[in-house]
Structures are given as structure tokens and as C-alpha cells.
Amino acid sequence: MATGADVGVDGVDGGHGGGRTITTRLPARLDRLPWSRWHWTIVIGLGTVWILDGLEVTVVGNIASRLSEPGSGLAISASQVTGTAAALYVAGACVGALFWGRLTDRHGRKKLFMITLVVYLAATALTSISFAPWWFFIFRFLTGFGIGGEYAAINSAIDELIPAYYRGRVDLIINGSFWVGAVGGSLLSIVALNTDFLAKDVGWRLTFALGVVLGLVILLVRRNVPESPRWLLIHGREQEAEEIVSSIEHQVEAEKGEPLPEPASELVIHQRSAVTFREIARTVFHDYRRRAVLGFSLFVGQAFLYNAITFGFGTILTKFFDVPTGDTGYYFAVIAVGNFFGPLLLGKLFDTVGRRVMISSTYLLSGVLLFLTAWLFDRGVLTAGTLTACWCVVLFFASAGASSAYLTVSEIFPMETRAMSIAFFYALGTAAGGISGPLLFADLTGTGKVADTVLAFQIGAGLMCAAGLVAVVCAVNAERRSLEDIATPLTAAPPGGGKGLSTAQ
């Protein structure tokens, strides 16, 4: 097993983490690990926060009608909840992704995924005591601000800690776990909206409070997740990286009862304490401009479909099918199950069949099926049940595609730009579809006209199909490849010296 003195140093500078050149096999040692209990710790510690996000977003969508009723304790309209508040939540997530993403690349994954979770929990707790619309709006923004940072820090850490052989399916399932929270949020909202159990001004507050309790449990588990050894290597802390990887190897060997195979490759790194924002921008938008187009397209397509349409699902049920407010959670639970099973059942194919085929096909298929749903809705042949069934099928594929957007931007750009790349494409794509989407869709569904709702469906479907076509041309065959092979680190060089080879497309 490759442990011990696995990092060679050529030359030493006088500062911390700047100027030294090291030769290391640590990335290859992480990638050749078999799946183990240690990897489950990473999944639970980092991935379960998406369950909270799903719970949060779903609860707000489902309680919109109740919040607008007299006696709720909050003088707010349903359109303000699904429109203004939803847009502010997404805006906060976009700003938070950019703010925390830059800090994640500079100061490490672990420090930031601890801080962002605390911000998220504090804002959620303060949302539960809202007494006026302005208070509710502020803390919906700040809740999004925290969750945006989570997306950047968590996806960076996951991809850098999970072996290449499993990276695609694990990333998809973790991002898809949002919908486990959505199921919980749907069922929880049924109880919260039942005035036989809880008063109108109490039930919705308790749903937010429960999210805080669950988040505190995740915070305790997350303390055991280590810093990314890949990040440590680049920032002059190779000894810490060595200790972390050696500890992981010992745990895995003890569990499997056999020695690990030798790592397949090594990497030469010119360590630096930081990479400038200008270098990041040049790398992403010049050296990797084709991949940048891909990332933007995938995020716009999925963000508009989800943020524009699912935010208003409860309103569609109540306005067009006369579903009681307290029963909308049952319907949303059904489509949430379909959403989760998409990444769960299709995730492995992203590692076997390949990224290009699976990304493009899930986007195109979900878009075409959404067009078909819009046509059926326009003809008036759907009921609340059949519309939900159509949505369940559409989102089975769309969820796998949407999750692959996060996977894509976290693995196709160099290590030094990873968190910032995730943050940028999440913010840009989500701002385009996630801020304008809820505002537009709230107006369209608010008219009560079938044609307006059909138009919203068609816009989301068109953008999903367009993104799928971009993926046909631009997607990167990243399956089962190391991150360093997919995109050479900016600080890397071949073992013989000189500048590193670029893999930009």
C-alpha cells in the first residue's frame, strides 16, 4: 500500500504553501479505494443537507395558501410566498454561492461547509418567528444565502473525496436526496395545515423549527468529515493531506481485510497559497469556454423547470382542480418520490453508459414529456391525479439531468477553480431561471387561465430540450476518470517539469 512518505518535495520557499514543487500520488490513492463505511460517513455528513433544502422549499410551497389565510399570524398573500419570497430565496442562494464559493477555494472545503450550515440553520430558525412580510422576506433571502454556499462547498468536497469509479452515481444520488426532504416536507405540511391538530398560526412555524433540529444533527455528524486532501496539497499542507489519506486507507484495509492496490499515477504540483479571481475567470471562460457553455445551459434548463414550475404546483392543484389546501402535500409527495428515484435508479448509468449519453438523453426526454403534459393539460383531459402522474414521469428523468448539472460543473474545471465554478454556474443559471421563473410563473398561474399555465410548461420544456442539445455537442466523457485527468490543475506539471498539459475543450 502506498502510504508513508508518498509526497516528494523539490525546493522549499520561505512562505506557507507558496513556491514549492511536490510530487504526489495522493489523488490516485483516493481514487483507487473500494467503497467502504468511511465513504458512507461522507455521504451522510455532507449529502443529507439537501434533504433539509428539499424540506424547506416544499413546505414553503405547500403552506403558501395557509399563510395567506386570516389567522395565520402573517399578513401575506399566496403570490407573495410563491413569487416574491421564492425569488428572494433563490436570489439569496445565488449571492451566497458566489460569496461562499470564493472563500471555499481560498480557505478550504471543511471550514466553509461548517459555516454555511450554521448560517442556513440560524436563518431558518428566524423564519419560524416571522411576524410581518418584511421579516419573512429577509430571512428567506438569508436562508438561501446559506444554502447557496452549501452547494459550492459540499459538491467540491464530495467530488474530491469520492473515488472516480463511483463519483457520478454518488453525486447524483446526493443531489437527488433533495427530494427525500420534499417527500418529508409534503407529508409534514399535511399535518401542519390540519387545524384539528395545530392552530393556523402555529403549524407552519413548527415545520421550520423541525428543520433546524434536523440540521443540528447533521452539523454534529459533519464534524467528522475531513478537509479535502486535494485542496490541502495545492495549498502547501501536504503533511495534513498525507495523514488524512493514510488514516482512510488504514480504515478501509481493516474493513476489507486485504491490502489496497498500488495507485496508478502521480502528480507534480507547484504549490500556491491562492489563485487570483482573474486567473479563474480566464481559465473558465477562455481556456474552457466550451465547457462553460455546457455548464450555463444545463443550469438554466433545470433551474427554470424546477424553480418556475414546482414552486407553483400546489397553486395549480387548488386553482384548476379544486384540491383542498390541506391535501396538496399528498400530490407533491408523489412527484417528489419520482424525482428521487430518477437519480437513484439512473445514477449508475452515468458511470457506465457515460456522461454525454445520459446527460443529453435525460434533458431531452424530460423536455419532450413536459411538452406532452402541456398539450394534455391544454386539452383539459387531465385530472389532479393524472397531472401528478405525468409530472412524476417527467421529473423522474429531469431530476437525474438536474443533478448531473451539479456533477458536471464540479468535475470539468481545474481543482483551483472548482468551488467558484460551481458557484458561478449555479448563480448564473439559477438567476436566469430561478428568480425570473417564480415571479413569472406566479403571475401566469395567478390568472387562472389554462393557456397561461400551458405557456409556463412550454417555456420550461423548451429550455430543457435546448440544454440537452448543447450536451450532445459539448458534454465531457468524465466517467471513471480522475478529476486531475478531466481537468489538469492550474498548479500541475508533468513529472519531467515544465507546464502542465491542458485538457480544456
N, C-alpha and C positions, 0 to 999 in steps of 0.2 A: 504493500500500500504506500502511496506517495504522501508521506507526512513528514514532519520534522522540518529540516532546512530545505524547504521547497522554493524559497524565494532568494534569488541571487541579486546582489546589488553591485552596480558598476558606477563608482563615483559617488561622493557624498557632498551635499551642499550645506550651507550653514543655517538654512531655514527649515521649518516644519513642512515637509511634504512638497517641496519645490525643487526641481533641478536634478533629482536622482533618476537613474535608469535601473529598472529591475526586470529580471526575467522570472516568470512565474507560471505555474500550472494550476493555480487555484480555480480559475473558471472551469477548466476541463475536469478538475476533481469534483466540482459541484454537479456538472452535467452528467457524469457517469454514475452517479448514485442511483441505486434502485429505490422504488417508492417505500417509504417507511413511516413509522409512527411520528418521527420528527417532522416529516412533511405535513402530516395531518395537523400538527400543532400550528404550523404556519397558516394553513387553510382556515383553521378555526380562529386563530388570533387576528388575522388580517381580513379574511373574507367575510366574516359574519357581520361586519358593519353595514354591508349592503342590505342585509335583512332589515336593519333599522331604517335605512333610507327608504326601502320599499314600504315599510310600515307607516312611516311618516307621510310620504306622498299620498298613499292610498287613503289613509284616514282623513287627510285634509279634503281630498276629492269627494269622499263619501259623506262627510259631515257638512258639506257646503250648504245644503238645503236647511239643515237643522240650525246652523249658525245664523242664518238669515231670518229665522222664526222669532217672534216675540217671546221673551223669557229666556233666551239663550245666554244672556249676560253680555252680549256683544252686538252693538248696533251696526251690522254689516250686511250687505246683500250677497246673494249666492254668486253673482257675476264678479263681485269684488274678490271673493275667495278663490274661484276657479280662474279668474282673469288676472286682476291686479296682484293678489298675493302669490299666485302661482308664478307669474312673471318675475316678481321680486325674488322669490326663492331661487329661480333659475339664474337671475342676474347675479345674486349673491354667490351662487356656485361658480359662475364664470369668473367673477372678480377673485374669489377665493382660490380657484385653480391657478390663476396667473400669479397671485401673490405668494401662495404657499409653494407652488411648483418651483419657482426660482430659488426659494430658501431650501427646498428639498435637495436640489442639485448641489447647493453650496454647503449645507450643514448636515446632510445625511438623511437617510430614509426614516430611521427609528425616531429620532428626536422630533421630526415633523409629524409622523403618524400618531404620536402620543399627544402632541399639542393640538392638532386639528380635531381629534376626537373630543378633547376637553371643550374646545370651542363649540362644537356641534351639540354636545350634551347641555352646556350652560344655556345656549340659545333656545334649545327645545324646552328646557325647564321653564324659562321665562315666557315662552309662548303659552304655556299652560295657564298662566295667570293673567292673560290678556283681558283688559277691561275697556279698551277702545280700539277702533280700527287702526289708528296710527301705531299703537303699541304692537298689535298683531303683525302689521306690515314690517316694522323694523326687525322683529325677531324672526320672521320668516326669511328675511334677507340674510340675517346673521347665521341662521341655521344652514342656509345654502352656502354661505361663506365657509363654514366649517366643512361641509360635505364636499365642496369643490376641492379643498386641499387634500381630503382623503383620497379622492380619485387619483391625484397625481402621485402622492406618497405611497399609497397602497399598491397600485399597479406596477410602479417601479420596483418596489421591494419584492413583490410576488414573482415577477419575471426573472429577477436576478437571483432568487433563491430556489426556484423550482427547476429540476432537470429538464434539459431540452426535449427529451423524449415525451414528457408529459405536459409541457408548458401550454400548448394550445387548449387541450381539454380542461385543464385546471383553471386557466384564466377565464375561459368561457363559463364554466360552472360557477365560479366565484362571482363573476359579474351578473350571471343569471340568478344568483341567490337573492337578488333584489326582489324577485317575485315570490319567494318564500315569505318575505316580510309583507308583500302585498296581500297574500292569502290571509296572513295573520291580521293585517290591518282591516281587511274586508270583514272578517268574522268579528273582530273587536268592535268595529263600527256598528255592527248589528246590535251588540249588547249596549254600546254607548248611546245609541239612538233610541233604545227602548225605555220609554218614560215610566214603565212599570218597575224598572229596576233602579234607574238613576234619573235625577231631575235634569231638565233641559240644560241648565247652566253648570252641570257637574260632569256628566258623562264624557263630553268631548275633552274636558280638561284632564280627566284621568287617563285618556288614551295617550296624550303627550307625556304625562308623568310616567306611565309604564315604559315608554321608550327610553326615558332617562335611566330607569332601573336596569333595563337590559344592557344599555350602553356601559354602565358602570361595571357590569360583569365582564364585558368584552375588554374593557380597559385593564382589568386585573390579569386577564389571560395574555393580553398583548405585551405585558412587561417582559415575558419570557421569549419574545421574538427578537433575534439578534439584529444588529446592523448588517447591511449588505456587505459581504466581503469584497465584492467587485468595487463598490464605492470606496471602501477603505483602502484598497490597493492604489487607486488612482490618486487619493488624497494623502499619500505618504504614511499610511498607518498599516503597512503590510504585516507587522507583527500581530496586531489585533486580528487581522483577517486570517492569518495562519492559525491562530489559537481557535477561532470560531470554526473554521473548516475542519481542523483536526478533531475538535470535540464532536462535530456532526458525524465524521467518519467513524469514530470510536463507537458512538451510539448505534449507527447503522450496522456496523460489523457485529456488535454484541447481539443485536436483534436478529440478524440473518444467520449468524453462526459460521460465516466464511469470509475470507479476505476479499477486499474490493479489487477490481481490475485496475491495471495501471491507467492513468489518464492519457488521452490520445494526443494532446498537443500542449504547447507552451506559448506564452505571450510575452513580448517585450514592451514595457511601459516606461514612458518618460513622465515621471510624476509631476503633478502641478497642483497647487492649492485651490485654484479656481479657473474657470473658463469664462471669458467675458460674454456679455449678452450679444455683442456684435458678432463674435465668433459663432455663437449658437444660431443666430439669425442667418448668417451666411451659409452655415452648414445645412440647415434645414431647407432654406428657400432657394439656395443656389446649387449646392452640391447634390442635394436630394430633392430637387424640385418636383420630379415625377411622383415621388412618394408623398410629397406634401399635398399634391393634388388629390391623391388617393385618400389620405387622412381627412382632408377637408370634406370630400364628397361623402365618405362613409358617415361622418359625424352629422352633417347636415341632414342626410336622408333619415337616419334613425332618430335624431333629436326632434325633427319636425313631426314624424309619425307619432312618437310616444308622447312628447310634451304637448303637442297640439291636440291630439285626439283622445288619449286615455284620460287626460285631466277632465274632460267633459263627458265621460262615459255615463256617469250617474245622471247627469242632466238630460242626456238623450233618452235614457230609460224612463225618467219621470215625465218628460215633456211629450214624447211621441208614443209611449206605450203605457202611460198611466201607472207605472210601477211605484208603489208607496216608497217614500224616502227611506224608511227603515229596512226595506228589503233589497236595496241596490247592492249591498255588500255581498249577498249571495251570488249575484251575477258576476260581480268583479272577481270574486274568489275563483270562479270557473275559468275566466280568461287568464288569471294570474297563474293557475296551475298549468295551463297550456304554455304560457311564457317560460315557466321554469323547466318544463320537460323538453323544450327545444334545445337549449344548451346542454342539458343533462344527457339526452339521447343522441344528439348530433355532434357533441363536442369531440369525441374520439376521431371522427372523420376529418376534422381539421388537422389532425396529426398524421393521418394515414392517407386519405384521398388527397389532401393538400389544401393549402390556404386559398389559392386562386379559384379553384373549382367551387369550394364550399362558400367562400365569401360572396362571390358573384351569384351563385345559384340561390342562396338564402335571401339575398336582397331582391333579386328579380322575381322569385317565386312569391314572396310576401307582397310585393308591389302589385303583381298581376292578380293575386287573390283579393287584394284590397279593392282594386278596380271592380272586380266581380261583385264584391259585397256592396259597393256603392251603387252598382246597377240594380241589384236586387232590392236595396233599400229604396231607391228611387221609384221602382215599380210597385212598392207597397206590399210586397209578398212576404216580408219578414215580420216575425213576432219578436218579443223581447228575448225569448228562448233561442230562436233560430239566429237572430242577430248575434247573440252571445256565442253561439256555436261557430258562426262564421269568423268572429273575432278570435276565437280560441285557435282555429286553424291558421289564420293569418299570422298571429303572434307567435305561434309555435316556431315558424321559420324566421320571423322578424327578430325575435329575441336572440336567436343564435347569431344572426347577422349583426345585430346591435352590439352584442357582447364582443364579437370579433373586431369591431371598430376599436375598442379599447386595447385588445390584444395587438392589433396591427400597429398602432402608433407607439406602443410601448416596446416593440421589438425591432422596428425597421430603421431607427435612428441611433446614432452613436451613444454610448454609455453616458458621456458627459452632458448630453442634451435630453436624456430620457424623460425625466420628470417635467421639464419645461415643455417638451414636445407634446406630452400627454395633456398638459395644462392648456397649451395654446390651441390645439385642435379641439379639445373638449369645449373650451371657452368660445372659440370662433364658430364652431358648428352649432353648439347649443344656443348661442346668442342668436344665430340666424333662424333656427327653428324653434328654440325653446322659449325665447322671450316674445317674439312676434307671434308664434304659434298659439299659445294660450290666450293672448289678447284677441287675436283674430277669431279663434275658434269659439271663445266665449260670446263674441258678437254674433257669429253665424248660428250657433245653436240657440242663442237667446231669442232669435226672431221667430222660432217655432216653425220655420219653413223647411220642408223636406229638401228643396233644391239647394239651400244654403249649406245644410249639413252634408249633402252629397258632394258639393264643391270642396269642402274641407277634406273629405275622404280622398277625393281625386288628387288634390294637391299633395297629400302625404304619400299616396301611391306613386305618383309621378316622380317624386324626389327619391323614393326608394329604388325605383327602376333605373333612374339615371345613375345613382351611385353604383348599382350592380353592373352597369355597362362600363363605368370607369374601372371597376375592379377586374373586369375581364381583360382590360388592357394593361393596367398598372399594378395589380396585386403582386406581391413578392412571395416566392416559394420559400417560406421561412420554416416550414415544418421540419422538426427534429434537428434543426441546426442550432449551433451555439449562437448566443447574442453577438459575440465578437466576430463570428463568421458572416452574419447577416449584415452587420454594420460595424466596420472597424473603428475602435475607439479613436478619438482625436489624438490621444496621447500614446497610441501604439506605434510600434515599428517592427519590421521583420527581425528575427534573431540576429541577422547579419549586420543590422544597423540601417541607418537612413530613414526615410519617411515610410509610414505605414501605407499598405495598399488600400485603395479606396474601393468599396463595393457599392458605391452610390449608383442609383438608377434614375 
